[in-house]
Amino acid sequence: MRFSLLLLLVALFSVQLSCAQSSARYAIIPKPTHLREQTGTFALPANLTITVSETDAQMHQVAELLAEQLGTATGRRPSIATGKRSAKQGIFFDLNKKNKLGAEGYELRVTPKQITITASEPQGLFYGMQSLLQLMPVEVFSPTPVAGVTWAVPCCTIEDQPRFAYRGMHLDVSRHFFPVAFVKKYIDLIALHKQNTFHWHLTDDQGWRIEIKKYPLLTQIGSKRDHTMIGRYADNKFDDKPYGGFYTQDEIRDVVAYAQKRFVTVVPEIEMPGHVVSVLAGYPALGSNPDKIVPVTGKWGVFEDVLFPREQTFQFEEDVLTEVMDLFPSKYIHIGGDECPKVQWKESRFCQDLMRKEGLKDEHELQSYFIRRIDKFITSKGRRMIGWDEILEGGLSPNATVMSWRGTEGGLAAARQNHDAIMTPGEFCYLDHYQADPKTQPIAIGGFLTTEKSYSYEPTPDSLTAAQAKHIIGVQGNVWTEYMLTPEYVEYMVFPRATALAEVGWTSKKDKNYADFNRRLDVHKKRLDLLNVNYFGAPINDKFTYQWPVEAKK
């Protein structure tokens, strides 16, 4: 009996060891749809050629990115050719419209003689390239050549495609402003994780961060504040240091082009009708009182000063959005729509008269009236509007997509009304929450969210019908930066929880397994180390300065 038990334990240990070894050998994140392990390896030859099947510009762009990465890490940049598959050992990109894995799907085949990536569209080739890089030694992510590495790829066959069409990461640059170089790094990390959308939160009460030519005061006045909160919100303390920054239109174009090369769509967010103190600081006539002085605030929270639904305001918004849409070719334009206090509207004779004229029963319907006007304009330009789930209040605008943040009910309500929804509930997707005991962590807004909990999120509940479930188009991680002063602080809060959400967005529900994810994450963290990402738990954390609670210093 004891001998049989011993044999059973040995067998279990062997299975666990085999799983761990397989996870390390094929440590791809997000987990592919189908992966068949095979024996042998493809050894990168000294004179590697990457061949593309046709003269498609985006195909060549993907090949260039791979050649650049391999050249940087190995010290030997591959050559790029166009034509048929070569009999020589090499990498072949094949654009095949008959591929049935969708625009972002791909097949990756690794044999001792050849690596072939096949897809119906260039973005599929790009995601196949990301998987290929993750099959290589982690040193392939080194920013400088690495000696002594055996550059080989384990043989396998992969057929892969994403679960959701929208897989996003958000970044708030209003509360704290981040340089273009970091924004590009953030986009690189989005692309590495096979996410396809960068939601750029550009305006809020604490700062307007995008140049608008027709309204220069938005940046001359609205991008600057006299002071910023320090410590916890409840401390109500300020640093009395001027703070500001914005992106020029040329910088915006540069970032958008950079993202496009990595198949990342940049979705701009321009807040309205609330969260607009930075607008009213320069253009007070758009609010409750043209004579009211409303300075850009350095305090966090929600403020009663909001836009008034006058024709002058709608003209302003249309002008701003016209310039925004000229800069951002994305299908979606995000207009905020969240946390809009109604106090000034209730007290306004103009707003009450407008409500009676339009047959609106309350101020929630007045907000819906405001949003519908903006939706109609955005739709007329061939785009689609996204708003936070508050846009459901007072009636949902006809063409709106809802971003559900106050739990999941907003997204489910939208889906039941046959509107698309992007799921980003705070409980699972807000990466400004604590990820360990607050006594051991730099200051965060509150809450508690571990990587495991982020990974556990299921965006499409069983309560929806099959038709309704199709309207849940994706998932997004949100990063609000009230307490994140520096790029390193952002990285510490975002990763590896964003890595978990990337797998939530890509991998099918049945294929998710946190223990397996964690084994692959152990390898992935070594890649993040080489990419100089200051993730939670990384060995480089002690290089950086954070805001710490006073009690932590005792």
N, C-alpha and C positions, 0 to 999 in steps of 0.2 A: 504493500500500500504506500509506504513511504517512498519507495523507488518510483512508483507511478506518478506520485505527486511531484517528485523531483524532475522527472521527465517532462511533466506538464509545465512546470516553472521554467525549465530550460527552453522549451518550445515557445512559450510566451515571450521570454526575453529575446529569443532569436527573431521573432516577428517584429518586436519593438525596435530592435537594432536595425533590422532590414528597412523598416519604415523611416527611421531616422537617417540612415545612409542614403535612401532614395530621396528624401526631402532635401538633403544637403547637395546631392548630385543634380537634382532637378528643382532647384530652389527658385521657382518662378513665382513672382507676385505681380498681379493677381493670378490665382490658380487657373490654368487653362481648362477648357471644356473637356478635351480628350488628350491624354498624353500616353503614348505607348513607349515604354522604355525598351532599349535595344542594347546589345553588347557592342563594344568597340567605341572608338572616338575618331573625330575628324581633327587632325593636327594642322594648324595653320601653317602653310608653306611660307618660306622666306619671301617669295615674290607672289603674294596673293593678289588675285584679280577678282573684282566684284563686277559681274556682268548683268546688265539690265536688258530685258527682252525687247524694248522699244524706246523710241526717242521722246518719251513722255517727260516733261520738265519736272513734275513732282516725283516721279520715279528716280530720276537722277539726283534730286534733292535728298531723298532718303539714302541713296547710295553714298552721297557725299558725307552725310552725317555719320554713317557707319565707318567710312574710310577715315574720317577725322578722328573718331573715337579710338579706332584700332591703331591709327598712326601715333596718336598721343601716348597711348599706354605701352605699345610694343616698341616704339621707335622706328617702325617700318610701315609707312603709309601704303595701303593697297592701291593698285591702279584700278580705274573704272573703264569698262568697255561696254559697247552696245552690240547686241546681236543674239545669236542662238546659244543655247547651253554648250559650254566647251567640254571637251573630253578631259581636259586638265583639271586638277584639283582646284576648286574655287567655290565662290558664293554666287548664286544665281537668283536674281529677282525676276519673277514671272508675273506679268499682269494678264490675268485670264478672266474675261467677263463671264465665263460659264461657271466660275467658282460660286458655290451656293451658300457661302457663309456670311453673306451680307457685306455692306460697304466697309465695315471695320473688322471683319473676320479674316483669317489667314490660315494657311497650311505651312508648317515648317517641317522639313524633312532633313535629317542629318545622317549621312552615311560616311564611312571612312573616305570616300572619294569626293563627295559633293554636299554642299548645303544649299537647299532650295527653299525659297519663300515664295508662295503663290497667293495671290489675292485678286479680288475683282476690282479694287480701287487702291490708289496709292496709300491711303491711310491704313488699310489693312497690311500693306507691306511694312509700314512704319511700326505697327504694333508687333508684327512678326520679328522685326529687327530688335525691338525692345526685349522680346523673349530670348532671342539669340544671344544678346549681350548678357542676359542673366544666366544663361547656360555656361558662359565662359568663366574662367577664374575671376574672382572679385576684383583683382588688380586691373581689369579692363576699364574700371572707373577711375583709375588714378589720373591726376592732372599732369603727371610727368612720366617718362618712360621707366619701366620697372624691369630690372634684370633678374635672371634666375627663375622665371616663370615658365612652366610648360603650357604653352598656348594651345589648348585642345578643347574640343566640344564633345560632350557625350552624345552618342547616337540615339536618336529617338524620332518619333513621328508625332506631330502635334496638329490637331484641328481645333481651332479656337475662335470664339466670337463672344461679344459682350452680352450680358443679360439686359442692361438698360441702355437706351440711346443717349441719355443725359447723365454724365458722370462729372460732377463739378467740385471745385474748391473755390472758396470765397476769401477775399482779403479786404479788410477795412483799412483805408489809408487816410481817413479823415481825422480820427482820434490821434493816431500817430502816423507820420508821413515816412515813406520808405523809398530809397533811391531806385532809379531804373535798374541798376545792376542787380539789386535784390529781387525786383519784380521779375526779371528774366530768369533768375535762379529758381524762383518759385514756379514759374512756367515750366522750366526744365524738370522739376520734381513732379509736377502734374503729369507731364508727358511720360516720364519714367514709369509712373504707376498706371498708365493706360487710361487716364482720365482725359476728358476732351473739352472741358469748359473752365475758364477762369472768370469768375464773377468779381468784378473790380468795383468795390464800393467807394465811389469817388467824391461824394458830397454828404455833408451832415452838419449838425449844429456847430461842431468844433472846427470846421474847416472845409473850404471849397477847393478841390485839388485838380481841376481841369481848366485849361485856358479856353475861354469863349470870347472870340474876337468882338462880337457885337456888344458884349457887356463886360468891359474890362474891369469894372469895380468888383466883379466876382472874385478875381484873383488879387487885385490891388488892395482890396479891403477884406474880402471874405476868406482869403487863404491864411490870414494872420490872426493870432490871438495874443493877448497880453500875458497870460499865465496859464498854467496847467495844474490840474489836481495831482497831488502826490500822496502816496500811501493809500489806504483804503478810503472808499467813498465816505464812510461814516466819520472819518477823521476830519473831513471838510477843510483840508489844508492845501495850499497852493505854493508853487515855486517862484512866482513873480518873474519868470523868464519869458521874454517874447518867443513865440513859436510859430513857424509857418512853413510853407512849401507847396508847390503845385507842379503839375506836368504840363509842359508846353505841347502844342498840337504836334509839333515835329517829334517830340518824345513819345507821344501817344502813337503816332504812326509807326515809329520804330518798334515799339513793344508789340503792336498788333501784327506787324510783318514777322517779327521774331516768333510769335506764337503760331502764326499760320504755317511756318516751316515745320512746326512740330505738331501740326493738326490739332491745335488748341484754339478754340473760339473764345474771344474775349467779349464778355457781356458787361457793358457799363451799367452802373446804377446811378441814377440822378434822382435824389429823394424829393418827394412831394406828396401831399400838401403840407405835411409836418416835417420835422427835422430840417428846418430851413433857416435857422438863425443866421448862418453864413451868407444866405441870400439877402435877408432883410437888413443885414449890416450895411450893405451897399445900396440896396434898393428898397427902402422902407415903405414906399408907396404901394408895394405888392402885398402888404400886410394890413393890420387893423388900423394903423394910423400913420400917415406919411410923415408926421412930425416926431414920431417916437424913435428914440435912439436905441438901437438893439445891437450892442457890440457882440462880435464873435465870442462865444463862451469857451472857457477852459474847464467847465464843470461837466461831469457826465450826467446822463439822464434824459428826461423828456421835458420839453418846454412849451408853454402855451402860445408862444408867438408862431403863427402858421400863415400860409398863403391864403388870400381871400379869392373866391371864385369870380373875380371881375374879368371882363374882356381883356383888360390890360395884362392881367396875370396869364391868361391863356396865350396871348400873343408872345409874352416873354418865354413861356415854356415851349411853345412851338419853335421860336427862334433858337433857343438853347438846344432842343432836341434835333433840330435840323443840322446844326454844327456837329452834334454828337454822332448822328447817323452818318454824316460824311466821314467821320474818323473811324467808326466801327462798322464793318460790314456784316456783323452778326445778325442772324434772324431775330434774335431776342433783344429787347431793350427793357431794362428793369427800372421801374419808376418808384420803388419803395412802397408807399401807401400805408406804412405801419405807424402805430403810436402817434396818431394825430389828435391832440386834445381839441375838444369842441367848444371850450368855454368862450372864446372870443366870437365864434360864430353865433352862439346862443345870445350873446349880448349885442350883436350887431343888427341895426335896423336894415342895412343893406342885405345881409344874409337871410334874415327872416322874410323880407319882401321877395327875395329871389325864390325862397322855398315855396311861398304861396303861389307865385307866378308859375313855377314849374310843377306844382302839385306834389311837393316832397313833404312827407309826414314828419321827418325829424332830421337831425344833423348827420346821422349815419347815411341817410339817403342823399344828403347834400354832398357828402364825401363821394358817394357812388356817382353822383352827377359829375363831380370834378374828374374822377377817374375815367368815366365813360368818354368825356370830352377828349382826354389825352389818348385813350385807347383808339378812338376814331381817327385821330391825327396820325398816330403811329401806324395803324392799319392802312391808311391812305398812302403811306410811303412803302408799303410792301413788307412791313416788319410785324412782329408780334410782341405784345406787352406782357411782362411778368410783374407781379406784385406780391408782396407778403400777404399772408392769409387774412389780414384785416380788410382787404379789398372785397371779401365776401359780404361784409356788413353793409346793409342797405341795398344789396342786390349786386350780383356779379356782372361785370362788364362783358359784352358779348364775345370778345375774342381773347379774353385774358387767360393766362396761365398762372396758376397759384403756386407760390412757394410756401410750404407749410412749416412754420417754425414753432408755433405755440402748441406743441404736441402734434398729433397726426390728424385730428378731426378736420382741420381746414382742408388738407389735401384730399381726405376721403369725401368730404362734402363736395368739393370741386369735381372729383371723379364721378360722383353720383349725378352731377349736373352735366356730365359729358364734357367737362373742361379738363385739360391736361394739368397735372400737378407734379411738382418736384418736392420730394420729401427731405426735410432738413430739421426734424424735431430737436429741440434743445437737449432733451434727455439723452440722445445718442450722438448728435452731430455738432454740438457747440463746443469747439475746441478751445474756448477761453475758460472752461471749467477746470477745477483742480483735478489732477490725475493721481494724487497720493495725499497723505495726511497734510492738511494745510500748514501745520506747524513745521513741516520739513520743506515747504515749497515757497518759491517767490509768490508775491501777491497775484491773485487771480480774482475774477469777478465773483466767484462762489461756485456752488454746485459741486458735483463729483462725477467724473466720467473716466473710466479706465479704458485701455485699449480693448480688453475683452468685451466690455459692454458695447463699445462702438461696433465691434465685429459681430455682435449678436443681433444687430438691428435687421429687421425684416420689413422692407418698404411696402410690400403688397400684402395686406392682411387677408385672411380667408373670408372676411365679411363682405368683400366686394364680389360682384358677379364677374365672369370672365370678360365681358364687354367693358365693364367699369375699370377692371384691373389694367386694361390697356392704356388707360389715361394716366396711370402712374408711370411717368416717363423717365424718372431717374432719382438720384440721391446726391446730396451735396454736403460737404463739411464747411462750417462757417467759422470765421476767425475775426472776432471783434477785438480791437486793439487798445481799449482804454488803458490797460495795464502793461501792454507790451511796447516797451520803449524803443527796442532795437530789433534788427533782423534776427539776431541770435535768440532773442526772447521769443519771437514768433516761432522760430524753428523748434524751440524747446517745447512750446505748447502744442504745436501742430503734429509733430511726428513722435512716435509711430501711429498715433490714432488715425491720421489721414491715410496711412497705409492700409489699416483695417477697413476704412470706408471705401477705399479703392476696390478691395476685394468684394465688398458688399455690392458695389455697383456693377462689377464685371462678372463675377462667378455665380453660377446657378445656386439656388437655395439648397438643393440636394447635395451639392459638391462641397459645401462649406464645412470646415472642421477646424475648430480653434487650435487644438493640439498640433495638428499638421501645419496650420498657418504659423504658429509660434516657432516650430522647427525651421520653417523657411525664413521667418523673420530674423532668426539668429544669424543666418547667412546674409540677409538683406541689410542688416545693421552694419556689416563690414563694408558694404557698398556705400552706405550713407556716411560712414567714417571717411572714406576716400573722397567723397563729394563734399566733405567739410560741412555736413549738416549737424547742427547742434541738437539732436533729438533727445528726448527725455531718457535719461539713463546712459547717455553717451559719455565716453571718457574725457571729452573736451569741455564738459560743462563748466569746470572750475576756471576757465579762461575768461568768463564773461560776468558782467555785473547786472544784477537784477534789483528790483524793489523787493525788500524783505520786510515782513511785519516786525514791529519793534520787539515783540515778545520772543521772536526767533533769535534775536541777538543776545538775549540774556543768558 
